[in-house]
Amino acid sequence: MVGMVSRAVEIATDMVPTPLERFVEIHANRLAQVTMLVVFSFLWVPIFVLVFMSFAAGGVLSFPPEELTLEWYWQFLGNDAAIRSILTTIKISPIATIITVTLATLISYAVDRLPFPGKGVLRMLATLPIIVPLVVTGIALVLFYGVIGFDSGYWNTVVAHVIRTIPFATLVILPTFLTFDRELEEAAKDLGADELHTFVEITLPNVMPGIVAGGLLAFTLSFNEFVYTYFVKGSGQTTLPVYIWDQIRYNVTPEVNVISVVFLLVAAGGILVAVWLTRTELIVGE
């Protein structure tokens, strides 16, 4: 009996929280809020500074600016090279995104549904470019294009963007197939639907959130892609990231900040439009 009491006392003693544990228990919410504030500040403060400096009348590196002006925005609107780089990026990214989403969906479907030798190899090859250094892949693309005689131009840049984005889209889309309830497909087939109708009417609507998410990620990565584009672009295929890089190297002015702000707005606007269209389709479907 005495031993049981002693054991109970030891357990009760062990359950008494230490000062550190009491401090964490009392201030956990506040610590979490402070941590989130620090993280978001680290992410967003540089962007806010960039936007603010786009109105600087003086040098690009002088902070805070002595005077604010819209001169650099007017200069940007008259910069034909910058406008062309934006249009080039807009021409490349949507096409690359469509190709990426199509291929990633087919790969995901094949890996999940079709029994064939080498399935693991296909899955590995689809995601392998993520771990390969960008510079290495860029050089490999240049050498490969040279061997097959694929001249520099629009389509080789699109292909490079597809290679860059397809691993990420596959990693997003594949889980939606793996977690999909296949009993719905079996029920549709029992009612007489063939394989194609089952995929279009049952499978595709249920995996569409993953496809949309993969497409948004692919578009964002393509719009921001610099390394692959820099290696394979032709003389008339200067995208916005490449143009910003050239400006930083040769002509640093507050106009670079303006171009960066436009870059952010176009990228964010494209994502918001895609989300809005997706939401509209969901509402109509309901």
N, C-alpha and C positions, 0 to 999 in steps of 0.2 A: 504493500500500500504506500509506504514511504517512497519507494522507488518510482511509483506512478506519479506521485505528487511532484517529486523532483523533476521528472521528465516533463510534466506539464509546465512547471516553472521555467524550464529551459526553453521550451517551445514558445511560451509567452514572451520570454526575454528576446528570443530571436525575432519575434514578430514586431518588436518595437522599432519604428523607423529611425534611421540615422538622421543627423541634422541635414545632410545633403539630400536624403530622400524626402524629408519634410519640406525643404526649400523647393525642390522640384515639384512636389505635389501642390504646394501653395501657388507657385508662380509659373506653372506649366503653360497655361494659356498665354500669359504675357510673354514668356520666352518664345513661344511659337509665333506670336504676332511680330515680335522684334526680329526673329530670324527671317520670316517672310518679307518684312520690310527691307531688311538688308539685301536679301537676294533680288527682290524686284528693283531696288535702287541700283544695284550693280548691273542689272540688265537694261534698265530704261533710262537712267540718268545720262549715259553717253548719247543716247538717241535724242533726248531732249536738248542736250547741249549742241548736237549737230544741227537740229532744226533751228535753234536760236542763233547759231553762228551763220546760218544761211542768210541772215539779214544784216550781217556785219559789213560796215562800210570800209573797214580797214583791212589789215592782213588776215589771212586765213588762220593763223596760229595765235593771234592776239586775243586773249580772253581776260576780262569781258570786253566786248567791243565798245569803242568810244562813241560810236554813232550807228544808228540803224537805218537801213535803206532797202528799197525794193529793186535797186539797180541790177543786182545779179539775176533776179528772176526775169526781168525784161531782157537781159543779155542772153539768158538761157533760151527764151522763146525765139530769139533770133539766131540761135546756134543750130544750123542745119545738121551738123554732124551728130550732135546730141539727140536731136529728134529722130534722125535716121537710126541711131543705135536703139532707141526705144522701140521703134517700129520693127526693127529686125528681131529684137527679143520677143516681141508679141507674135511675130510670124513663126518663130521657132518653137516656143514653149507649148502652145496649145497642141500643135501637131505631135510633138514629142510626148506630151501627156496622153493623148489618145492612143498612140502606138503602145506606150508603156502599160496603160491600163488594160488594153486588149491582151497583150502578151502575158502580163502578170495574172490576169483572170484565167487564161487558158492553162498556164503553168499550174496555178493553184488547183484548178479542176482536175488536171491530169494527175497531180501528185495525190490528191485526195480520193479520186474515184477510179482511176484506171490502173489495173495490175499489169505492170510491164517491168522487164529487167532494167536496172539502172535508174530506178525512181529516185533513190537516194543521191545518186550522182547529179541528176537533173536539179534536184532541190539545192544541192551544194553549189552547182555552177550558177544558179539563179541569184544566189546571195553572196557569192565569192567576191565580187568587186567591192563590197563594203570594206573588206579588210586589206585590200591591195592599195598601196599608196597612190594618190591621185596622179602624181607626177609619173610614176611607173606606167600606169594605164594610159596616160596621155602620150608618152613616148611610144608605147606599143601600138596605139591607134595610128600615129603618124607613120610608123614603119609598115603596119598592115595596109593602110591606104596606099602607100607607095608601091607595095608588092602587087596589089590587085589593080593598080591603076585608077583608084578612086580619087579623082581630082578634087581639090579644095573647093568647097561651095556650100550651098544651103543644106543638101541632104547629108553630107558627111557630118555637119554640125548636129543635125537632128539625130542621126544614129549615135553620135557620141553622148548626147543628152539622154537618149533611151538607155544606153549602157549604164550611165550614171544613176538613173532614177529607178530602173526596173527592180533592183534588189530591195529597195525600201518599199515600193508598192507591193511586191510579192509578200514581204513580211507582214504587211498590214492586211492584205486580202486573204491570204492563206488561212489564217485562224477562223475567218467567217465561214469558210467551207468546212473546216474541221469540226466546228461546233454546231453546224447546221443540223436540224432534226430531219434525218433522211426518211423518217416514216411518212412525212408529207409527200415526198416524191413517190414512195411506194403506193400510197393511197391514190395519187393521181394516175399512176400506171394501172392500178386495179380497176379504175373507172374508164380505162380505154385510151388514155393519153399516151402518145409516143414519146421517145426520148427528147426530141427537139421541143415539143410543146411543154413537156414537163420542165425542161430547163428554163424556157422563156417565161412560163406562167407561174412556176412555183419556186424554182431555185434562184433565178436571177433577182426577183423582188426581195427575197429574204437575205441575200448576200449584198444587196445594193448599198447599205450603209458602209460596209467595208470597202467596196469598190470606190465609192465617193471619197472616203477618207484617204484611200491610196492615191486617187487621182489628185486630190488637193495637195498631198505631200509631194507627189511627183511634179506637179506644176510649180510649187514653191521652189523645189530643188533645181528644176530646169531654169526657172527665171533667175535664180541666183548663181547658176553655174558659171565658174570662171576658168578653172584649170583646164578641163577638157576643151572648152571653147578656144582658149588661148593657143592650144597646140594645133587644133585641126581647122580653125576658121580660115576662110578665104579672105581676099583683100576687101570684099564687099560685105563681109559677114561679121562686122564688129557689133557685138551685143553691148547692152548697157554696162554690165560689170567690167567688160574689157575696156570700154570707153572710159569709165571712171578710173581704172588702173592707169591707163595711158595719161590721163589728165594729172593724176597724182605724181607720175614720174616726170613729166615734162613741163607742166604748167599749173602749179598749185595756186588757185585763187578761190575766193568764197563761192564761185560758181560750182566748184566741186561739191560743196555742201548742198547747193540747190539741186544739183543732179541727183545726189544721194537721197534727198527728201522726195523727189519725184519717183525715184526707184522704190522707196518704201511705200509710197502711196499707190503706185501701180500694182505692186505685189499684194498689198493688203486689199486693194479694191478688187482684184481678180478673185481672191479667196472669198471675200464677202459676196460677190456676185454668184459664185458657185454655190455657196451656202444658201443664198436666197432662192436660187433656182431649185436646189434640192428640196428646200422647205416647201416651195410652191408645189412641186410634184407630189410630196407627201400629203399636203392638204387636199389636192385634187383627187389623189388616190383614195383618201378617206371618204 
